[in-house]
Amino acid sequence: MSKENFLIVKAAGRQLDLLRGEASRIAKESKGGWWIEHVDAGKRFWFEDANARDEFAVICDSFGVASRNA
């Protein structure tokens, strides 16, 4: 797995639940895996596929959630 295929987001509650659902859907469509971990800056969403990460970034933007990859 590439160390670059992640995004850090600041989300909680219902918004975080929606993002988890979208991450699962995107990873399933790309036939790859994903997982989430807590970091000081928020939640880190990891994806096995870089395209899945990029698609997830677009979803975050559409939900009004800031995301970053560092």
Buried (B, 14 or more C-beta within 10 A) or exposed (E): EEEEBBBBBEBEEEBBEBBBEBBEBBBEEBEBBBEBEEEEEBBBBBBBBEEBBBBBBEBBEEBEBEBEEE
